Amino acid sequence: MISRVKKFIGRRFKDENGGLKQGDEYLDGEVGVILRWKDGRLNDDGEFPAVEFEDSHVEHFKEGRPHNGARDKNGKLKPAIIGVSGDIVEYYINGRQVKP
């Protein structure tokens, strides 16, 4: 798995007030990242992926698990995880790796 956020998979996180994380969060590290939360789990927001790194690495999630059920105009499944160069991709449905 090429995920950079493996420690977040399947887990629920709380904010500084003890509530479940919601909305967008920016973390500034060696490479900045935007995390999108819903009910304490990583989750695409309908328009943007759950995880976006500044270096173009992208990960789609649904309810805390890698997932992208979207299809392109030709009916081909879109990847859930896209590496920096764009040529390394992985496909997941509900946290299970699948072939495109």
Biopython code that builds the backbone (N, CA, C, O; Angstrom):
import numpy as np
from Bio.PDB.StructureBuilder import StructureBuilder

atoms = [
    (1, "MET", "N", (0.849, -1.190, 0.000)),
    (1, "MET", "CA", (0.000, 0.000, 0.000)),
    (1, "MET", "C", (0.887, 1.243, 0.000)),
    (1, "MET", "O", (1.830, 1.347, 0.784)),
    (2, "ILE", "N", (0.572, 2.174, -0.883)),
    (2, "ILE", "CA", (1.365, 3.393, -0.982)),
    (2, "ILE", "C", (0.807, 4.543, -0.142)),
    (2, "ILE", "O", (1.312, 5.663, -0.219)),
    (3, "SER", "N", (-0.217, 4.282, 0.649)),
    (3, "SER", "CA", (-0.816, 5.321, 1.480)),
    (3, "SER", "C", (0.229, 5.951, 2.403)),
    (3, "SER", "O", (1.082, 5.268, 2.970)),
    (4, "ARG", "N", (0.133, 7.252, 2.530)),
    (4, "ARG", "CA", (0.987, 7.981, 3.468)),
    (4, "ARG", "C", (0.291, 8.197, 4.813)),
    (4, "ARG", "O", (0.896, 8.723, 5.747)),
    (5, "VAL", "N", (-0.953, 7.799, 4.912)),
    (5, "VAL", "CA", (-1.714, 8.027, 6.147)),
    (5, "VAL", "C", (-2.254, 6.713, 6.713)),
    (5, "VAL", "O", (-3.381, 6.657, 7.206)),
    (6, "LYS", "N", (-1.458, 5.681, 6.638)),
    (6, "LYS", "CA", (-1.887, 4.354, 7.103)),
    (6, "LYS", "C", (-2.378, 4.369, 8.541)),
    (6, "LYS", "O", (-3.300, 3.632, 8.891)),
    (7, "LYS", "N", (-1.768, 5.205, 9.378)),
    (7, "LYS", "CA", (-2.147, 5.236, 10.794)),
    (7, "LYS", "C", (-3.554, 5.806, 11.015)),
    (7, "LYS", "O", (-4.110, 5.687, 12.108)),
    (8, "PHE", "N", (-4.124, 6.421, 9.979)),
    (8, "PHE", "CA", (-5.473, 6.976, 10.096)),
    (8, "PHE", "C", (-6.559, 6.002, 9.628)),
    (8, "PHE", "O", (-7.736, 6.196, 9.933)),
    (9, "ILE", "N", (-6.176, 4.968, 8.899)),
    (9, "ILE", "CA", (-7.150, 4.057, 8.288)),
    (9, "ILE", "C", (-7.951, 3.307, 9.354)),
    (9, "ILE", "O", (-7.393, 2.669, 10.247)),
    (10, "GLY", "N", (-9.277, 3.408, 9.230)),
    (10, "GLY", "CA", (-10.177, 2.686, 10.114)),
    (10, "GLY", "C", (-10.297, 3.252, 11.519)),
    (10, "GLY", "O", (-10.952, 2.658, 12.376)),
    (11, "ARG", "N", (-9.675, 4.388, 11.760)),
    (11, "ARG", "CA", (-9.705, 4.968, 13.107)),
    (11, "ARG", "C", (-10.546, 6.237, 13.132)),
    (11, "ARG", "O", (-10.763, 6.881, 12.105)),
    (12, "ARG", "N", (-11.006, 6.575, 14.310)),
    (12, "ARG", "CA", (-11.813, 7.775, 14.520)),
    (12, "ARG", "C", (-11.015, 8.722, 15.413)),
    (12, "ARG", "O", (-10.406, 8.301, 16.396)),
    (13, "PHE", "N", (-11.028, 10.015, 15.052)),
    (13, "PHE", "CA", (-10.222, 11.009, 15.768)),
    (13, "PHE", "C", (-11.084, 12.138, 16.307)),
    (13, "PHE", "O", (-12.101, 12.512, 15.723)),
    (14, "LYS", "N", (-10.645, 12.666, 17.434)),
    (14, "LYS", "CA", (-11.355, 13.770, 18.087)),
    (14, "LYS", "C", (-10.553, 15.052, 17.967)),
    (14, "LYS", "O", (-9.331, 15.028, 17.820)),
    (15, "ASP", "N", (-11.266, 16.183, 18.031)),
    (15, "ASP", "CA", (-10.617, 17.481, 18.004)),
    (15, "ASP", "C", (-10.180, 17.876, 19.413)),
    (15, "ASP", "O", (-10.344, 17.110, 20.362)),
    (16, "GLU", "N", (-9.625, 19.074, 19.536)),
    (16, "GLU", "CA", (-9.098, 19.526, 20.830)),
    (16, "GLU", "C", (-10.170, 19.720, 21.893)),
    (16, "GLU", "O", (-9.856, 19.808, 23.079)),
    (17, "ASN", "N", (-11.442, 19.788, 21.478)),
    (17, "ASN", "CA", (-12.554, 19.935, 22.426)),
    (17, "ASN", "C", (-13.217, 18.602, 22.777)),
    (17, "ASN", "O", (-14.188, 18.565, 23.533)),
    (18, "GLY", "N", (-12.694, 17.525, 22.232)),
    (18, "GLY", "CA", (-13.246, 16.209, 22.527)),
    (18, "GLY", "C", (-14.331, 15.746, 21.567)),
    (18, "GLY", "O", (-14.818, 14.621, 21.679)),
    (19, "GLY", "N", (-14.716, 16.606, 20.619)),
    (19, "GLY", "CA", (-15.705, 16.216, 19.615)),
    (19, "GLY", "C", (-15.039, 15.512, 18.446)),
    (19, "GLY", "O", (-13.825, 15.605, 18.269)),
    (20, "LEU", "N", (-15.816, 14.821, 17.660)),
    (20, "LEU", "CA", (-15.276, 14.147, 16.482)),
    (20, "LEU", "C", (-14.837, 15.182, 15.451)),
    (20, "LEU", "O", (-15.545, 16.159, 15.204)),
    (21, "LYS", "N", (-13.670, 14.964, 14.850)),
    (21, "LYS", "CA", (-13.146, 15.909, 13.859)),
    (21, "LYS", "C", (-14.117, 16.039, 12.695)),
    (21, "LYS", "O", (-14.702, 15.060, 12.231)),
    (22, "GLN", "N", (-14.272, 17.290, 12.235)),
    (22, "GLN", "CA", (-15.141, 17.611, 11.109)),
    (22, "GLN", "C", (-14.433, 18.625, 10.223)),
    (22, "GLN", "O", (-13.654, 19.441, 10.716)),
    (23, "GLY", "N", (-14.694, 18.581, 8.923)),
    (23, "GLY", "CA", (-14.198, 19.607, 8.021)),
    (23, "GLY", "C", (-12.739, 19.428, 7.634)),
    (23, "GLY", "O", (-12.157, 18.355, 7.790)),
    (24, "ASP", "N", (-12.166, 20.518, 7.122)),
    (24, "ASP", "CA", (-10.799, 20.504, 6.603)),
    (24, "ASP", "C", (-9.791, 20.844, 7.691)),
    (24, "ASP", "O", (-10.054, 21.653, 8.581)),
    (25, "GLU", "N", (-8.629, 20.203, 7.594)),
    (25, "GLU", "CA", (-7.530, 20.465, 8.523)),
    (25, "GLU", "C", (-6.241, 20.515, 7.703)),
    (25, "GLU", "O", (-5.976, 19.621, 6.900)),
    (26, "TYR", "N", (-5.445, 21.562, 7.908)),
    (26, "TYR", "CA", (-4.161, 21.668, 7.222)),
    (26, "TYR", "C", (-3.051, 21.370, 8.215)),
    (26, "TYR", "O", (-3.005, 21.958, 9.296)),
    (27, "LEU", "N", (-2.157, 20.457, 7.851)),
    (27, "LEU", "CA", (-0.998, 20.134, 8.675)),
    (27, "LEU", "C", (0.252, 20.551, 7.914)),
    (27, "LEU", "O", (0.466, 20.147, 6.771)),
    (28, "ASP", "N", (1.061, 21.355, 8.558)),
    (28, "ASP", "CA", (2.291, 21.854, 7.939)),
    (28, "ASP", "C", (3.453, 21.032, 8.452)),
    (28, "ASP", "O", (3.824, 21.134, 9.621)),
    (29, "GLY", "N", (4.023, 20.228, 7.594)),
    (29, "GLY", "CA", (5.166, 19.392, 7.953)),
    (29, "GLY", "C", (6.201, 19.471, 6.858)),
    (29, "GLY", "O", (6.299, 20.476, 6.154)),
    (30, "GLU", "N", (6.968, 18.416, 6.717)),
    (30, "GLU", "CA", (7.956, 18.368, 5.625)),
    (30, "GLU", "C", (7.263, 18.620, 4.289)),
    (30, "GLU", "O", (7.784, 19.331, 3.430)),
    (31, "VAL", "N", (6.089, 18.031, 4.128)),
    (31, "VAL", "CA", (5.206, 18.293, 2.992)),
    (31, "VAL", "C", (3.832, 18.583, 3.590)),
    (31, "VAL", "O", (3.287, 17.754, 4.319)),
    (32, "GLY", "N", (3.274, 19.746, 3.289)),
    (32, "GLY", "CA", (1.960, 20.099, 3.818)),
    (32, "GLY", "C", (0.883, 19.161, 3.303)),
    (32, "GLY", "O", (1.004, 18.573, 2.228)),
    (33, "VAL", "N", (-0.179, 19.035, 4.100)),
    (33, "VAL", "CA", (-1.274, 18.138, 3.722)),
    (33, "VAL", "C", (-2.601, 18.703, 4.212)),
    (33, "VAL", "O", (-2.685, 19.281, 5.295)),
    (34, "ILE", "N", (-3.624, 18.527, 3.405)),
    (34, "ILE", "CA", (-4.994, 18.846, 3.803)),
    (34, "ILE", "C", (-5.695, 17.523, 4.077)),
    (34, "ILE", "O", (-5.695, 16.620, 3.240)),
    (35, "LEU", "N", (-6.292, 17.424, 5.263)),
    (35, "LEU", "CA", (-7.080, 16.252, 5.643)),
    (35, "LEU", "C", (-8.534, 16.690, 5.743)),
    (35, "LEU", "O", (-8.829, 17.751, 6.294)),
    (36, "ARG", "N", (-9.424, 15.893, 5.222)),
    (36, "ARG", "CA", (-10.858, 16.199, 5.309)),
    (36, "ARG", "C", (-11.531, 15.141, 6.179)),
    (36, "ARG", "O", (-11.392, 13.938, 5.957)),
    (37, "TRP", "N", (-12.264, 15.633, 7.177)),
    (37, "TRP", "CA", (-12.855, 14.768, 8.185)),
    (37, "TRP", "C", (-14.378, 14.821, 8.141)),
    (37, "TRP", "O", (-14.978, 15.848, 7.824)),
    (38, "LYS", "N", (-14.976, 13.691, 8.465)),
    (38, "LYS", "CA", (-16.422, 13.616, 8.684)),
    (38, "LYS", "C", (-16.636, 12.617, 9.813)),
    (38, "LYS", "O", (-16.246, 11.454, 9.710)),
    (39, "ASP", "N", (-17.253, 13.078, 10.877)),
    (39, "ASP", "CA", (-17.530, 12.231, 12.044)),
    (39, "ASP", "C", (-16.270, 11.537, 12.558)),
    (39, "ASP", "O", (-16.314, 10.377, 12.967)),
    (40, "GLY", "N", (-15.139, 12.264, 12.535)),
    (40, "GLY", "CA", (-13.890, 11.758, 13.099)),
    (40, "GLY", "C", (-13.092, 10.830, 12.208)),
    (40, "GLY", "O", (-12.065, 10.296, 12.628)),
    (41, "ARG", "N", (-13.552, 10.632, 10.980)),
    (41, "ARG", "CA", (-12.849, 9.739, 10.045)),
    (41, "ARG", "C", (-12.517, 10.493, 8.770)),
    (41, "ARG", "O", (-13.223, 11.423, 8.379)),
    (42, "LEU", "N", (-11.415, 10.072, 8.117)),
    (42, "LEU", "CA", (-11.095, 10.655, 6.820)),
    (42, "LEU", "C", (-12.214, 10.325, 5.850)),
    (42, "LEU", "O", (-12.708, 9.199, 5.803)),
    (43, "ASN", "N", (-12.613, 11.349, 5.062)),
    (43, "ASN", "CA", (-13.736, 11.153, 4.152)),
    (43, "ASN", "C", (-13.687, 12.211, 3.058)),
    (43, "ASN", "O", (-13.551, 13.399, 3.351)),
    (44, "ASP", "N", (-13.798, 11.787, 1.784)),
    (44, "ASP", "CA", (-13.937, 12.752, 0.700)),
    (44, "ASP", "C", (-15.140, 13.635, 1.004)),
    (44, "ASP", "O", (-16.107, 13.182, 1.617)),
    (45, "ASP", "N", (-15.082, 14.902, 0.573)),
    (45, "ASP", "CA", (-16.202, 15.788, 0.872)),
    (45, "ASP", "C", (-17.201, 15.924, -0.277)),
    (45, "ASP", "O", (-18.091, 16.773, -0.227)),
    (46, "GLY", "N", (-17.057, 15.101, -1.302)),
    (46, "GLY", "CA", (-17.958, 15.157, -2.449)),
    (46, "GLY", "C", (-17.341, 15.903, -3.611)),
    (46, "GLY", "O", (-17.651, 15.625, -4.770)),
    (47, "GLU", "N", (-16.467, 16.852, -3.306)),
    (47, "GLU", "CA", (-15.785, 17.611, -4.351)),
    (47, "GLU", "C", (-14.279, 17.349, -4.350)),
    (47, "GLU", "O", (-13.643, 17.322, -5.404)),
    (48, "PHE", "N", (-13.720, 17.157, -3.164)),
    (48, "PHE", "CA", (-12.280, 16.986, -3.013)),
    (48, "PHE", "C", (-11.955, 15.686, -2.274)),
    (48, "PHE", "O", (-12.764, 15.199, -1.484)),
    (49, "PRO", "N", (-10.764, 15.124, -2.533)),
    (49, "PRO", "CA", (-10.354, 13.899, -1.836)),
    (49, "PRO", "C", (-10.099, 14.154, -0.353)),
    (49, "PRO", "O", (-9.901, 15.296, 0.061)),
    (50, "ALA", "N", (-10.104, 13.106, 0.426)),
    (50, "ALA", "CA", (-9.900, 13.213, 1.871)),
    (50, "ALA", "C", (-8.491, 13.653, 2.225)),
    (50, "ALA", "O", (-8.288, 14.298, 3.254)),
    (51, "VAL", "N", (-7.511, 13.315, 1.389)),
    (51, "VAL", "CA", (-6.115, 13.626, 1.678)),
    (51, "VAL", "C", (-5.462, 14.220, 0.437)),
    (51, "VAL", "O", (-5.465, 13.608, -0.631)),
    (52, "GLU", "N", (-4.899, 15.425, 0.588)),
    (52, "GLU", "CA", (-4.183, 16.079, -0.506)),
    (52, "GLU", "C", (-2.853, 16.616, 0.006)),
    (52, "GLU", "O", (-2.822, 17.523, 0.838)),
    (53, "PHE", "N", (-1.770, 16.061, -0.486)),
    (53, "PHE", "CA", (-0.443, 16.554, -0.136)),
    (53, "PHE", "C", (-0.021, 17.633, -1.130)),
    (53, "PHE", "O", (-0.438, 17.611, -2.288)),
    (54, "GLU", "N", (0.803, 18.574, -0.679)),
    (54, "GLU", "CA", (1.278, 19.653, -1.541)),
    (54, "GLU", "C", (2.101, 19.151, -2.723)),
    (54, "GLU", "O", (2.211, 19.841, -3.736)),
    (55, "ASP", "N", (2.675, 17.966, -2.603)),
    (55, "ASP", "CA", (3.489, 17.432, -3.701)),
    (55, "ASP", "C", (2.663, 16.604, -4.693)),
    (55, "ASP", "O", (3.230, 15.882, -5.513)),
    (56, "SER", "N", (1.346, 16.703, -4.628)),
    (56, "SER", "CA", (0.390, 16.085, -5.552)),
    (56, "SER", "C", (-0.056, 14.670, -5.191)),
    (56, "SER", "O", (-0.891, 14.107, -5.900)),
    (57, "HIS", "N", (0.462, 14.075, -4.123)),
    (57, "HIS", "CA", (-0.019, 12.761, -3.667)),
    (57, "HIS", "C", (-1.458, 12.949, -3.169)),
    (57, "HIS", "O", (-1.733, 13.869, -2.399)),
    (58, "VAL", "N", (-2.375, 12.074, -3.612)),
    (58, "VAL", "CA", (-3.800, 12.197, -3.301)),
    (58, "VAL", "C", (-4.349, 10.856, -2.837)),
    (58, "VAL", "O", (-3.984, 9.806, -3.364)),
    (59, "GLU", "N", (-5.234, 10.906, -1.839)),
    (59, "GLU", "CA", (-5.900, 9.692, -1.365)),
    (59, "GLU", "C", (-7.381, 9.960, -1.137)),
    (59, "GLU", "O", (-7.762, 10.940, -0.497)),
    (60, "HIS", "N", (-8.206, 9.065, -1.674)),
    (60, "HIS", "CA", (-9.657, 9.145, -1.489)),
    (60, "HIS", "C", (-10.073, 8.177, -0.385)),
    (60, "HIS", "O", (-9.574, 7.055, -0.306)),
    (61, "PHE", "N", (-10.992, 8.627, 0.465)),
    (61, "PHE", "CA", (-11.484, 7.812, 1.569)),
    (61, "PHE", "C", (-12.998, 7.937, 1.677)),
    (61, "PHE", "O", (-13.598, 8.931, 1.267)),
    (62, "LYS", "N", (-13.587, 6.897, 2.240)),
    (62, "LYS", "CA", (-15.001, 6.902, 2.604)),
    (62, "LYS", "C", (-15.094, 6.258, 3.970)),
    (62, "LYS", "O", (-14.713, 5.101, 4.149)),
    (63, "GLU", "N", (-15.603, 7.013, 4.938)),
    (63, "GLU", "CA", (-15.785, 6.525, 6.307)),
    (63, "GLU", "C", (-14.509, 5.907, 6.878)),
    (63, "GLU", "O", (-14.551, 4.863, 7.529)),
    (64, "GLY", "N", (-13.369, 6.569, 6.626)),
    (64, "GLY", "CA", (-12.109, 6.151, 7.228)),
    (64, "GLY", "C", (-11.358, 5.043, 6.512)),
    (64, "GLY", "O", (-10.334, 4.569, 7.004)),
    (65, "ARG", "N", (-11.860, 4.625, 5.348)),
    (65, "ARG", "CA", (-11.192, 3.561, 4.587)),
    (65, "ARG", "C", (-10.913, 4.029, 3.168)),
    (65, "ARG", "O", (-11.708, 4.775, 2.596)),
    (66, "PRO", "N", (-9.781, 3.595, 2.588)),
    (66, "PRO", "CA", (-9.503, 3.962, 1.199)),
    (66, "PRO", "C", (-10.659, 3.518, 0.299)),
    (66, "PRO", "O", (-11.121, 2.379, 0.363)),
    (67, "HIS", "N", (-11.110, 4.457, -0.543)),
    (67, "HIS", "CA", (-12.273, 4.154, -1.380)),
    (67, "HIS", "C", (-12.397, 5.190, -2.489)),
    (67, "HIS", "O", (-12.271, 6.392, -2.253)),
    (68, "ASN", "N", (-12.644, 4.710, -3.687)),
    (68, "ASN", "CA", (-13.074, 5.590, -4.777)),
    (68, "ASN", "C", (-13.892, 4.738, -5.734)),
    (68, "ASN", "O", (-13.349, 3.937, -6.495)),
    (69, "GLY", "N", (-15.190, 4.921, -5.685)),
    (69, "GLY", "CA", (-16.089, 4.173, -6.552)),
    (69, "GLY", "C", (-16.422, 4.911, -7.835)),
    (69, "GLY", "O", (-17.207, 4.423, -8.648)),
    (70, "ALA", "N", (-15.823, 6.099, -8.026)),
    (70, "ALA", "CA", (-16.099, 6.892, -9.232)),
    (70, "ALA", "C", (-15.497, 6.230, -10.467)),
    (70, "ALA", "O", (-14.496, 5.517, -10.392)),
    (71, "ARG", "N", (-16.126, 6.485, -11.585)),
    (71, "ARG", "CA", (-15.658, 5.929, -12.857)),
    (71, "ARG", "C", (-15.475, 7.065, -13.862)),
    (71, "ARG", "O", (-16.176, 8.075, -13.818)),
    (72, "ASP", "N", (-14.515, 6.873, -14.769)),
    (72, "ASP", "CA", (-14.289, 7.877, -15.803)),
    (72, "ASP", "C", (-15.351, 7.747, -16.893)),
    (72, "ASP", "O", (-16.231, 6.892, -16.800)),
    (73, "LYS", "N", (-15.274, 8.584, -17.918)),
    (73, "LYS", "CA", (-16.291, 8.594, -18.976)),
    (73, "LYS", "C", (-16.367, 7.291, -19.760)),
    (73, "LYS", "O", (-17.362, 7.025, -20.433)),
    (74, "ASN", "N", (-15.310, 6.474, -19.674)),
    (74, "ASN", "CA", (-15.299, 5.172, -20.348)),
    (74, "ASN", "C", (-15.732, 4.031, -19.430)),
    (74, "ASN", "O", (-15.713, 2.867, -19.830)),
    (75, "GLY", "N", (-16.118, 4.363, -18.209)),
    (75, "GLY", "CA", (-16.576, 3.351, -17.267)),
    (75, "GLY", "C", (-15.472, 2.699, -16.453)),
    (75, "GLY", "O", (-15.729, 1.772, -15.685)),
    (76, "LYS", "N", (-14.241, 3.179, -16.615)),
    (76, "LYS", "CA", (-13.108, 2.612, -15.886)),
    (76, "LYS", "C", (-13.040, 3.198, -14.474)),
    (76, "LYS", "O", (-13.184, 4.405, -14.282)),
    (77, "LEU", "N", (-12.822, 2.334, -13.505)),
    (77, "LEU", "CA", (-12.728, 2.750, -12.107)),
    (77, "LEU", "C", (-11.570, 3.722, -11.916)),
    (77, "LEU", "O", (-10.482, 3.508, -12.451)),
    (78, "LYS", "N", (-11.802, 4.792, -11.150)),
    (78, "LYS", "CA", (-10.755, 5.763, -10.854)),
    (78, "LYS", "C", (-9.973, 5.303, -9.624)),
    (78, "LYS", "O", (-10.539, 4.666, -8.735)),
    (79, "PRO", "N", (-8.683, 5.618, -9.565)),
    (79, "PRO", "CA", (-7.873, 5.170, -8.422)),
    (79, "PRO", "C", (-8.241, 5.879, -7.127)),
    (79, "PRO", "O", (-8.686, 7.027, -7.130)),
    (80, "ALA", "N", (-8.045, 5.167, -6.020)),
    (80, "ALA", "CA", (-8.269, 5.741, -4.694)),
    (80, "ALA", "C", (-7.013, 6.431, -4.180)),
    (80, "ALA", "O", (-7.098, 7.400, -3.425)),
    (81, "ILE", "N", (-5.853, 5.939, -4.584)),
    (81, "ILE", "CA", (-4.588, 6.539, -4.166)),
    (81, "ILE", "C", (-3.752, 6.799, -5.411)),
    (81, "ILE", "O", (-3.545, 5.917, -6.244)),
    (82, "ILE", "N", (-3.274, 8.045, -5.510)),
    (82, "ILE", "CA", (-2.466, 8.446, -6.657)),
    (82, "ILE", "C", (-1.146, 8.992, -6.134)),
    (82, "ILE", "O", (-1.122, 9.990, -5.413)),
    (83, "GLY", "N", (-0.051, 8.338, -6.495)),
    (83, "GLY", "CA", (1.274, 8.758, -6.070)),
    (83, "GLY", "C", (1.695, 10.069, -6.709)),
    (83, "GLY", "O", (1.035, 10.555, -7.628)),
    (84, "VAL", "N", (2.777, 10.639, -6.232)),
    (84, "VAL", "CA", (3.262, 11.950, -6.663)),
    (84, "VAL", "C", (3.400, 12.057, -8.175)),
    (84, "VAL", "O", (2.961, 13.045, -8.764)),
    (85, "SER", "N", (3.986, 11.081, -8.795)),
    (85, "SER", "CA", (4.225, 11.151, -10.236)),
    (85, "SER", "C", (2.971, 10.856, -11.045)),
    (85, "SER", "O", (2.930, 11.123, -12.245)),
    (86, "GLY", "N", (1.959, 10.314, -10.405)),
    (86, "GLY", "CA", (0.715, 9.976, -11.086)),
    (86, "GLY", "C", (0.738, 8.633, -11.788)),
    (86, "GLY", "O", (-0.295, 8.153, -12.255)),
    (87, "ASP", "N", (1.924, 8.020, -11.865)),
    (87, "ASP", "CA", (1.988, 6.731, -12.555)),
    (87, "ASP", "C", (1.887, 5.553, -11.588)),
    (87, "ASP", "O", (1.786, 4.407, -12.026)),
    (88, "ILE", "N", (1.911, 5.812, -10.294)),
    (88, "ILE", "CA", (1.709, 4.761, -9.292)),
    (88, "ILE", "C", (0.337, 5.001, -8.669)),
    (88, "ILE", "O", (0.116, 6.003, -7.988)),
    (89, "VAL", "N", (-0.578, 4.068, -8.913)),
    (89, "VAL", "CA", (-1.935, 4.215, -8.405)),
    (89, "VAL", "C", (-2.402, 2.898, -7.788)),
    (89, "VAL", "O", (-1.916, 1.820, -8.131)),
    (90, "GLU", "N", (-3.356, 3.018, -6.870)),
    (90, "GLU", "CA", (-3.989, 1.839, -6.267)),
    (90, "GLU", "C", (-5.488, 2.075, -6.226)),
    (90, "GLU", "O", (-5.955, 3.200, -6.048)),
    (91, "TYR", "N", (-6.224, 1.000, -6.394)),
    (91, "TYR", "CA", (-7.679, 1.060, -6.442)),
    (91, "TYR", "C", (-8.255, 0.373, -5.206)),
    (91, "TYR", "O", (-7.834, -0.726, -4.844)),
    (92, "TYR", "N", (-9.226, 1.033, -4.559)),
    (92, "TYR", "CA", (-9.862, 0.480, -3.367)),
    (92, "TYR", "C", (-11.352, 0.749, -3.401)),
    (92, "TYR", "O", (-11.808, 1.801, -3.849)),
    (93, "ILE", "N", (-12.089, -0.221, -2.920)),
    (93, "ILE", "CA", (-13.528, -0.073, -2.679)),
    (93, "ILE", "C", (-13.757, -0.502, -1.238)),
    (93, "ILE", "O", (-13.471, -1.643, -0.875)),
    (94, "ASN", "N", (-14.268, 0.402, -0.419)),
    (94, "ASN", "CA", (-14.551, 0.134, 0.991)),
    (94, "ASN", "C", (-13.366, -0.500, 1.730)),
    (94, "ASN", "O", (-13.534, -1.431, 2.518)),
    (95, "GLY", "N", (-12.159, 0.028, 1.457)),
    (95, "GLY", "CA", (-10.976, -0.433, 2.170)),
    (95, "GLY", "C", (-10.320, -1.687, 1.619)),
    (95, "GLY", "O", (-9.281, -2.112, 2.124)),
    (96, "ARG", "N", (-10.904, -2.280, 0.599)),
    (96, "ARG", "CA", (-10.329, -3.496, -0.005)),
    (96, "ARG", "C", (-9.714, -3.145, -1.350)),
    (96, "ARG", "O", (-10.354, -2.516, -2.193)),
    (97, "GLN", "N", (-8.473, -3.554, -1.541)),
    (97, "GLN", "CA", (-7.821, -3.286, -2.812)),
    (97, "GLN", "C", (-8.456, -4.131, -3.912)),
    (97, "GLN", "O", (-8.706, -5.325, -3.743)),
    (98, "VAL", "N", (-8.707, -3.478, -5.041)),
    (98, "VAL", "CA", (-9.329, -4.151, -6.182)),
    (98, "VAL", "C", (-8.523, -3.868, -7.445)),
    (98, "VAL", "O", (-7.705, -2.948, -7.477)),
    (99, "LYS", "N", (-8.758, -4.659, -8.477)),
    (99, "LYS", "CA", (-8.146, -4.409, -9.776)),
    (99, "LYS", "C", (-9.066, -3.482, -10.548)),
    (99, "LYS", "O", (-10.288, -3.584, -10.440)),
    (100, "PRO", "N", (-8.481, -2.569, -11.335)),
    (100, "PRO", "CA", (-9.333, -1.614, -12.082)),
    (100, "PRO", "C", (-10.182, -2.284, -13.165)),
    (100, "PRO", "O", (-10.938, -1.608, -13.863)),
]
sb = StructureBuilder()
sb.init_structure("model")
sb.init_model(0)
sb.init_chain("A")
sb.init_seg("    ")
for serial, (resi, resn, name, xyz) in enumerate(atoms, 1):
    if name == "N":
        sb.init_residue(resn, " ", resi, " ")
    sb.init_atom(name, np.array(xyz, "f"), 0.0, 1.0, " ", f" {name:<3s}", serial, name[0])
structure = sb.get_structure()
